[in-house]
Amino acid sequence: MSFSITLQAVGVVRSPFADDNEDRDWTEVESEIHVDEALAPGLRGLDRYTDIVVTFVLHKFRFDRERDLVQPCLPREDAEEVGIFALRTYHRPNAIGTTTVKLLSVDGNIVRVRGLDALDGSPVLDIKPYAPKIVKRSLPLPDVEPEI
């Protein structure tokens, strides 16, 4: 099964981190999403929310089927190997990341957030409000998931 999809970025991430050569805790990292000026009116009302969902391109990561399809579920010492679709890893077949983040502010075309695990320069594909009725955060995690 194969088909092509053409997507247009709605903006770009401005983050203090341009590469991911180290393991880091992204929860307190503050970054900005610079939305295309022509799309800035689409941000109206977003500031009513405390959390938003950001979909972005993992533009500096490449998927290698041999290396990435099955991986240990790090950072656990006794990590078992699991498939790519059971992990939150950057090395994905379609290089798309989705993260729910804390919305700090919206000023013109700039959206300030905390907790976005995207590198500087990452193209942003979509921004939407976090809807707790649709996305449930209190679901139990399997044993392979690292402690949070």
VENMO-V180687 format. One record per residue. N is the residue number from 1. RES is the residue in one letter. SS is DSSP state (@ for helix, = for strand, . for the rest). OMEGA is omega in degrees with one decimal (999 if undefined). D_FIRST is the distance of its C-alpha to the first C-alpha in whole Angstrom. Layout:
# VENMO-V180687
N;RES;SS;OMEGA;D_FIRST, N;RES;SS;OMEGA;D_FIRST
This chain:
# VENMO-V180687
1;M;.;-179.5;0, 2;S;.;171.9;4, 3;F;.;-177.4;7, 4;S;.;175.7;11, 5;I;.;175.6;13, 6;T;.;179.4;17, 7;L;.;176.4;19, 8;Q;.;177.8;23, 9;A;.;176.0;25, 10;V;.;-179.0;28, 11;G;=;-178.8;30, 12;V;=;178.9;30, 13;V;=;170.1;31, 14;R;=;-173.7;35, 15;S;.;176.2;35, 16;P;.;-176.1;38, 17;F;.;-179.1;36, 18;A;.;176.7;34, 19;D;.;-175.9;32, 20;D;.;-179.5;32, 21;N;.;-179.5;34, 22;E;.;176.7;35, 23;D;.;-178.9;35, 24;R;.;174.6;36, 25;D;.;-175.8;36, 26;W;@;-170.8;35, 27;T;@;-178.6;36, 28;E;@;-179.5;39, 29;V;.;176.5;38, 30;E;=;178.6;39, 31;S;=;180.0;37, 32;E;=;170.5;36, 33;I;=;178.1;33, 34;H;=;-177.3;35, 35;V;=;176.2;33, 36;D;.;-177.8;33, 37;E;@;-178.8;37, 38;A;@;-179.1;35, 39;L;@;-177.2;33, 40;A;@;177.2;36, 41;P;@;177.9;37, 42;G;@;178.2;34, 43;L;@;-177.8;36, 44;R;.;178.8;39, 45;G;.;-179.2;39, 46;L;@;-178.0;37, 47;D;@;175.1;40, 48;R;@;-176.1;41, 49;Y;.;176.8;38, 50;T;.;-177.5;39, 51;D;=;177.6;35, 52;I;=;177.4;32, 53;V;=;-178.6;28, 54;V;=;175.7;27, 55;T;=;-172.6;23, 56;F;=;178.7;23, 57;V;=;175.7;22, 58;L;.;-165.7;22, 59;H;.;-179.5;23, 60;K;.;-177.7;25, 61;F;.;179.3;23, 62;R;.;179.1;20, 63;F;.;175.5;18, 64;D;.;-174.5;18, 65;R;@;-178.8;16, 66;E;@;-175.6;19, 67;R;@;-165.3;21, 68;D;@;-173.9;20, 69;L;.;175.5;17, 70;V;=;-175.7;20, 71;Q;=;171.8;24, 72;P;=;179.4;27, 73;C;.;-177.9;28, 74;L;.;13.2;30, 75;P;.;-177.9;33, 76;R;.;178.6;34, 77;E;.;-176.1;36, 78;D;.;-172.1;35, 79;A;.;173.3;31, 80;E;.;177.8;29, 81;E;=;177.9;26, 82;V;=;-179.2;23, 83;G;=;-176.2;19, 84;I;@;-177.4;18, 85;F;@;174.9;17, 86;A;@;-177.5;21, 87;L;.;169.7;22, 88;R;.;-179.9;23, 89;T;.;179.5;23, 90;Y;.;-176.9;23, 91;H;.;-173.9;20, 92;R;.;-179.8;17, 93;P;.;-178.6;13, 94;N;.;172.8;14, 95;A;.;177.5;18, 96;I;=;177.1;18, 97;G;=;176.1;22, 98;T;=;-178.5;23, 99;T;=;172.0;27, 100;T;=;-173.7;30, 101;V;=;174.6;33, 102;K;=;176.7;36, 103;L;=;-179.8;37, 104;L;=;179.5;41, 105;S;=;171.7;41, 106;V;=;-179.2;40, 107;D;=;-176.0;42, 108;G;.;179.4;41, 109;N;.;-177.7;38, 110;I;=;178.9;38, 111;V;=;178.6;37, 112;R;=;-176.3;38, 113;V;=;173.6;36, 114;R;=;175.3;37, 115;G;.;179.9;34, 116;L;.;-177.6;32, 117;D;.;178.8;30, 118;A;.;179.9;29, 119;L;.;177.6;30, 120;D;.;179.9;32, 121;G;.;179.7;31, 122;S;.;175.6;27, 123;P;=;178.0;26, 124;V;=;-179.0;26, 125;L;=;-176.9;23, 126;D;=;174.3;25, 127;I;=;176.3;28, 128;K;=;179.2;29, 129;P;=;173.5;32, 130;Y;.;-178.3;31, 131;A;.;-175.6;32, 132;P;.;178.1;33, 133;K;.;-179.8;33, 134;I;.;-178.4;29, 135;V;.;-178.5;29, 136;K;.;-177.2;31, 137;R;.;-173.5;32, 138;S;.;178.7;34, 139;L;.;177.8;32, 140;P;.;179.0;32, 141;L;.;176.9;30, 142;P;.;-178.8;29, 143;D;.;-177.6;32, 144;V;.;-178.0;29, 145;E;.;178.2;30, 146;P;.;177.1;32, 147;E;.;179.7;36, 148;I;.;999;36
